[in-house]
Amino acid sequence: MLSNLLRDLPASANGAETFDDVLLRTDLKIERIVSTGQASPPDFWYCQPQSEWVLILQGAAGLQLEGEAQERVLQVGDFVNIPAQCRHRVNWTRAEPPTIWLAVHYEYPDGERRE
């Protein structure tokens, strides 16, 4: 179980992002995401049934929301709320230091958390 979001960073497994659950409830999920240079695949957009609020704790990232001309460059302390069903993608993440996100998933449409 995590007790500090900035310590005990996992070694990147085969260059993949890592996801650690901080708190799980039926209608709420809080997770730490550690990115080390990853980005969404070309032409891929996330579209989630729940809303997601993200905060950059360390590093930086470029987040693109569908319909916005410019990507949002997120630095330490920056956050954004991504409404349910809003198509979005991660254009880049800083590898050094690793980019650490705090993600809060909420408003699950049927009241049950999905993995």
Contacts in CASP RR format, 6 or more apart in sequence:
PFRMAT RR
TARGET T0000
AUTHOR 0000-0000-0000
METHOD contacts of the structure
MODEL  1
MLSNLLRDLPASANGAETFDDVLLRTDLKIERIVSTGQASPPDFWYCQPQ
SEWVLILQGAAGLQLEGEAQERVLQVGDFVNIPAQCRHRVNWTRAEPPTI
WLAVHYEYPDGERRE
2 8 0 8 1.000
2 20 0 8 1.000
2 22 0 8 1.000
2 32 0 8 1.000
5 22 0 8 1.000
5 32 0 8 1.000
5 57 0 8 1.000
5 100 0 8 1.000
5 102 0 8 1.000
6 57 0 8 1.000
6 58 0 8 1.000
6 100 0 8 1.000
9 34 0 8 1.000
9 98 0 8 1.000
9 100 0 8 1.000
10 18 0 8 1.000
10 20 0 8 1.000
10 34 0 8 1.000
12 18 0 8 1.000
12 34 0 8 1.000
12 36 0 8 1.000
12 98 0 8 1.000
15 36 0 8 1.000
15 38 0 8 1.000
16 38 0 8 1.000
17 33 0 8 1.000
17 34 0 8 1.000
17 35 0 8 1.000
17 36 0 8 1.000
17 38 0 8 1.000
18 33 0 8 1.000
18 34 0 8 1.000
19 31 0 8 1.000
19 32 0 8 1.000
19 33 0 8 1.000
20 31 0 8 1.000
20 32 0 8 1.000
20 33 0 8 1.000
20 34 0 8 1.000
21 29 0 8 1.000
21 30 0 8 1.000
21 31 0 8 1.000
22 30 0 8 1.000
22 31 0 8 1.000
22 32 0 8 1.000
22 102 0 8 1.000
23 29 0 8 1.000
23 30 0 8 1.000
24 30 0 8 1.000
24 113 0 8 1.000
25 113 0 8 1.000
26 108 0 8 1.000
26 111 0 8 1.000
26 112 0 8 1.000
26 113 0 8 1.000
27 106 0 8 1.000
27 107 0 8 1.000
27 108 0 8 1.000
27 111 0 8 1.000
27 112 0 8 1.000
27 113 0 8 1.000
28 104 0 8 1.000
28 105 0 8 1.000
28 106 0 8 1.000
28 113 0 8 1.000
29 103 0 8 1.000
29 104 0 8 1.000
29 105 0 8 1.000
29 106 0 8 1.000
29 113 0 8 1.000
30 102 0 8 1.000
30 103 0 8 1.000
30 104 0 8 1.000
30 105 0 8 1.000
31 102 0 8 1.000
31 103 0 8 1.000
31 105 0 8 1.000
32 100 0 8 1.000
32 101 0 8 1.000
32 102 0 8 1.000
32 103 0 8 1.000
33 100 0 8 1.000
33 101 0 8 1.000
33 103 0 8 1.000
34 98 0 8 1.000
34 99 0 8 1.000
34 100 0 8 1.000
34 101 0 8 1.000
35 61 0 8 1.000
35 90 0 8 1.000
35 93 0 8 1.000
35 94 0 8 1.000
35 95 0 8 1.000
35 98 0 8 1.000
35 99 0 8 1.000
35 100 0 8 1.000
35 101 0 8 1.000
36 93 0 8 1.000
36 95 0 8 1.000
36 98 0 8 1.000
36 99 0 8 1.000
37 92 0 8 1.000
37 93 0 8 1.000
37 94 0 8 1.000
37 95 0 8 1.000
37 99 0 8 1.000
38 90 0 8 1.000
38 93 0 8 1.000
39 89 0 8 1.000
39 90 0 8 1.000
39 91 0 8 1.000
39 92 0 8 1.000
39 93 0 8 1.000
40 46 0 8 1.000
40 89 0 8 1.000
40 90 0 8 1.000
40 91 0 8 1.000
44 89 0 8 1.000
45 66 0 8 1.000
45 87 0 8 1.000
45 88 0 8 1.000
45 89 0 8 1.000
46 87 0 8 1.000
46 88 0 8 1.000
46 89 0 8 1.000
47 85 0 8 1.000
47 86 0 8 1.000
47 87 0 8 1.000
47 88 0 8 1.000
48 82 0 8 1.000
48 84 0 8 1.000
48 85 0 8 1.000
48 105 0 8 1.000
49 84 0 8 1.000
49 85 0 8 1.000
49 108 0 8 1.000
49 109 0 8 1.000
49 114 0 8 1.000
50 84 0 8 1.000
50 105 0 8 1.000
50 106 0 8 1.000
50 107 0 8 1.000
50 108 0 8 1.000
50 109 0 8 1.000
50 114 0 8 1.000
51 81 0 8 1.000
51 82 0 8 1.000
51 83 0 8 1.000
51 84 0 8 1.000
51 105 0 8 1.000
51 106 0 8 1.000
51 107 0 8 1.000
52 81 0 8 1.000
52 82 0 8 1.000
52 103 0 8 1.000
52 104 0 8 1.000
52 105 0 8 1.000
52 106 0 8 1.000
53 79 0 8 1.000
53 80 0 8 1.000
53 81 0 8 1.000
53 82 0 8 1.000
53 103 0 8 1.000
53 104 0 8 1.000
53 106 0 8 1.000
54 63 0 8 1.000
54 74 0 8 1.000
54 79 0 8 1.000
54 80 0 8 1.000
54 82 0 8 1.000
54 101 0 8 1.000
54 102 0 8 1.000
54 103 0 8 1.000
54 104 0 8 1.000
55 77 0 8 1.000
55 78 0 8 1.000
55 79 0 8 1.000
55 101 0 8 1.000
55 102 0 8 1.000
56 74 0 8 1.000
56 75 0 8 1.000
56 76 0 8 1.000
56 77 0 8 1.000
56 78 0 8 1.000
56 79 0 8 1.000
56 99 0 8 1.000
56 100 0 8 1.000
56 101 0 8 1.000
57 76 0 8 1.000
57 77 0 8 1.000
57 100 0 8 1.000
57 101 0 8 1.000
57 102 0 8 1.000
58 76 0 8 1.000
58 97 0 8 1.000
58 98 0 8 1.000
58 99 0 8 1.000
58 100 0 8 1.000
59 75 0 8 1.000
59 76 0 8 1.000
59 93 0 8 1.000
59 94 0 8 1.000
59 97 0 8 1.000
59 98 0 8 1.000
59 99 0 8 1.000
59 100 0 8 1.000
60 73 0 8 1.000
60 74 0 8 1.000
60 75 0 8 1.000
60 76 0 8 1.000
60 93 0 8 1.000
60 94 0 8 1.000
60 99 0 8 1.000
61 73 0 8 1.000
61 74 0 8 1.000
61 90 0 8 1.000
61 91 0 8 1.000
61 92 0 8 1.000
61 93 0 8 1.000
61 94 0 8 1.000
61 99 0 8 1.000
61 101 0 8 1.000
62 71 0 8 1.000
62 72 0 8 1.000
62 73 0 8 1.000
62 74 0 8 1.000
62 90 0 8 1.000
62 91 0 8 1.000
62 92 0 8 1.000
62 93 0 8 1.000
63 71 0 8 1.000
63 72 0 8 1.000
63 74 0 8 1.000
63 80 0 8 1.000
63 88 0 8 1.000
63 89 0 8 1.000
63 90 0 8 1.000
63 91 0 8 1.000
64 71 0 8 1.000
64 72 0 8 1.000
64 88 0 8 1.000
64 89 0 8 1.000
64 90 0 8 1.000
64 91 0 8 1.000
65 72 0 8 1.000
65 82 0 8 1.000
65 86 0 8 1.000
65 87 0 8 1.000
65 88 0 8 1.000
66 86 0 8 1.000
66 87 0 8 1.000
66 88 0 8 1.000
71 91 0 8 1.000
72 78 0 8 1.000
72 80 0 8 1.000
74 80 0 8 1.000
82 88 0 8 1.000
84 107 0 8 1.000
84 109 0 8 1.000
93 99 0 8 1.000
105 113 0 8 1.000
108 114 0 8 1.000
END
